[in-house]
Amino acid sequence: MPFDSYRRDLELSDFADEQLRDKRTKQRTQVEKEVRRDWQLLQPIASSMASRRKHTIRCHGLC
């Protein structure tokens, strides 16, 4: 009988590991979505800053 108890504990442990893995995967995909959204929001700002920087280098702030 101790073997059956050990096997049942292993099955429960595997189930708990799987649940934890699922939870981490969901959290990771949520973070990836947020990062992607933030990057898309910041992209136009970074682009305009880069073009302003290029203009300043060419014009030296004289205009």
C-alpha positions in Angstrom: 0.0 0.0 0.0 2.8 2.6 0.6 3.6 2.3 -3.1 0.1 3.4 -4.1 0.3 6.3 -1.7 3.6 7.4 -3.2 2.3 7.0 -6.8 -0.8 9.1 -5.9 1.4 11.8 -4.3 3.5 11.8 -7.5 0.4 12.3 -9.7 -0.8 15.1 -7.5 2.7 16.7 -7.7 2.7 16.4 -11.5 -0.7 18.0 -11.6 0.4 20.9 -9.4 3.5 21.3 -11.5 1.4 21.5 -14.6 -1.0 24.0 -13.1 2.0 26.2 -12.0 3.5 25.9 -15.5 0.2 27.0 -17.0 -0.1 30.0 -14.6 3.5 31.1 -15.5 2.8 30.7 -19.2 -0.3 32.9 -18.9 1.6 35.5 -16.9 4.5 35.5 -19.4 2.1 35.9 -22.4 0.3 38.8 -20.5 3.7 40.5 -19.9 4.7 40.0 -23.6 1.4 41.6 -24.7 1.9 44.6 -22.4 5.5 45.0 -23.6 4.4 44.8 -27.3 1.7 47.3 -26.7 4.1 49.7 -24.9 6.6 49.3 -27.7 3.9 50.2 -30.3 2.9 53.2 -28.3 6.5 54.4 -27.9 7.6 53.8 -31.4 6.2 57.1 -32.9 7.8 59.0 -30.1 11.2 57.4 -30.6 10.9 58.0 -34.4 10.2 61.7 -34.0 13.0 62.0 -31.4 15.4 60.4 -33.9 14.4 62.7 -36.7 14.7 65.7 -34.5 18.1 64.6 -33.4 19.2 64.1 -37.1 17.8 67.6 -37.9 19.8 69.2 -35.0 23.0 67.5 -36.1 22.6 68.8 -39.7 21.4 72.3 -38.8 23.3 72.8 -35.4 20.2 74.5 -34.0 20.5 77.5 -36.3 17.0 77.4 -37.6 
